[in-house]
Amino acid sequence: MSCKELDDKLRKHAKRKVSIRKQLSGTNERPRMSVFKSNTHMYVQVIDDSVGHTLAAASSVEKVLKDLSRNVEGAGKLGEEIGKRLLEKGIKTVVFDRNGFKYHGIVKAIADGARKAGITF
């Protein structure tokens, strides 16, 4: 992949991300669940945008979740873990922010795992 192609890809991703964030905002009653995936790890955090605080987070970097592989199965388990953490804090509904990524594969599996844990979108 040439530098120009990479620049175009990153620019398009950033444009999608900004476009999505214009429409989504997390509140205290319904915080925003943001997903990020790198080449090696997956990250999920739940944010209250009204005060700018992260209410809960989970990632494949944590010692407890270190054995998760970066695939659909591991993403489902990560979604279930963030769902459990949210339910412990009394949060049952969230706004899902796919963060510029397509809603399939790992991103979809995280959402499905959270739903399986009892979180509604």
LINKA-V672037 format. One record per pair of residues at least 12 apart in sequence whose C-alpha atoms are under 10 Angstrom apart, sorted by the first residue. I is the first residue (numbers start at 0). J is the second residue. Records with the same first field share a line. If there is no record, write none. Layout:
I = J + J
//
This chain:
11 = 99
12 = 98 + 99 + 100 + 101
13 = 98 + 99 + 100
14 = 99
15 = 97 + 98 + 99 + 100 + 101
16 = 96 + 97 + 98 + 99 + 100
17 = 98 + 99
18 = 98 + 99
19 = 96 + 97 + 98 + 99
20 = 96 + 97 + 98 + 99
22 = 96
23 = 48 + 94 + 95 + 96
24 = 46 + 47 + 48 + 49 + 94 + 95 + 96
25 = 45 + 46 + 47 + 48 + 49 + 50 + 51 + 93 + 94 + 95 + 96
26 = 46 + 47 + 48 + 49 + 50 + 51 + 93 + 94
27 = 46 + 47 + 48 + 49 + 50 + 52 + 54 + 90 + 93
28 = 47 + 90 + 91 + 92 + 93
29 = 45 + 46 + 47 + 48 + 90 + 91 + 92 + 93 + 94 + 95 + 119 + 120
30 = 44 + 45 + 46 + 47 + 48 + 49 + 52 + 53 + 54 + 90 + 91 + 92 + 93 + 94 + 95
31 = 44 + 45 + 46 + 47 + 48 + 53 + 54 + 92 + 93 + 94 + 95 + 96 + 120
32 = 44 + 45 + 46 + 47 + 53 + 54 + 55 + 56 + 81 + 92 + 93 + 94 + 95 + 96 + 97 + 98 + 110 + 120
33 = 45 + 46 + 56 + 93 + 94 + 95 + 96 + 97 + 98 + 106
34 = 57 + 58 + 78 + 95 + 96 + 97 + 98 + 99 + 100 + 105 + 106 + 109 + 110
35 = 58 + 96 + 97 + 98 + 99 + 100 + 105 + 106
36 = 58 + 59 + 69 + 74 + 98 + 100 + 105 + 106
37 = 69
38 = 69
39 = 59 + 60 + 68 + 69 + 70
40 = 58 + 59 + 60 + 65 + 67 + 68 + 69 + 70 + 74
41 = 57 + 58 + 59 + 60 + 67 + 68 + 69 + 70 + 73 + 74 + 77 + 105 + 106 + 109
42 = 56 + 57 + 58 + 59 + 60 + 61 + 74 + 77 + 78 + 81 + 109
43 = 55 + 56 + 57 + 58 + 59 + 74 + 77 + 78 + 80 + 81 + 96 + 106 + 109
44 = 56 + 57 + 58 + 81 + 96
45 = 57 + 81 + 85 + 90 + 93 + 94 + 95 + 96
46 = 93 + 94
47 = 93
54 = 84 + 85 + 88 + 90
55 = 81 + 82 + 84 + 85 + 88 + 90
56 = 80 + 81 + 84 + 85
57 = 77 + 78 + 80 + 81 + 82 + 84
58 = 74 + 77 + 78 + 80 + 81
59 = 73 + 74 + 76 + 77
64 = 76 + 77 + 80
69 = 105
70 = 104 + 105 + 106 + 108
71 = 103 + 104 + 105 + 106 + 107 + 108 + 109
72 = 104 + 105 + 108 + 109 + 112
73 = 105 + 108 + 109 + 112
74 = 104 + 105 + 106 + 107 + 108 + 109 + 110 + 111 + 112 + 113
75 = 104 + 105 + 106 + 107 + 108 + 109 + 110 + 111 + 112 + 113 + 114 + 115
76 = 108 + 109 + 111 + 112 + 113 + 115 + 116
77 = 108 + 109 + 110 + 112 + 113
78 = 105 + 106 + 107 + 108 + 109 + 110 + 111 + 112 + 113 + 114 + 115 + 116 + 118
79 = 108 + 109 + 110 + 111 + 112 + 113 + 114 + 115 + 116 + 117 + 118
80 = 109 + 112 + 113 + 116
81 = 109 + 110 + 112 + 113 + 116 + 118
82 = 109 + 110 + 112 + 113 + 114 + 115 + 116 + 117 + 118 + 119
83 = 113 + 115 + 116 + 117 + 118
84 = 116
85 = 113 + 116 + 117 + 118
86 = 116 + 117 + 118
90 = 117 + 118 + 119
91 = 114 + 116 + 117 + 118 + 119 + 120
92 = 114 + 117 + 118 + 119 + 120
93 = 118 + 119 + 120
94 = 119 + 120
95 = 110 + 119 + 120
96 = 110
97 = 110
//
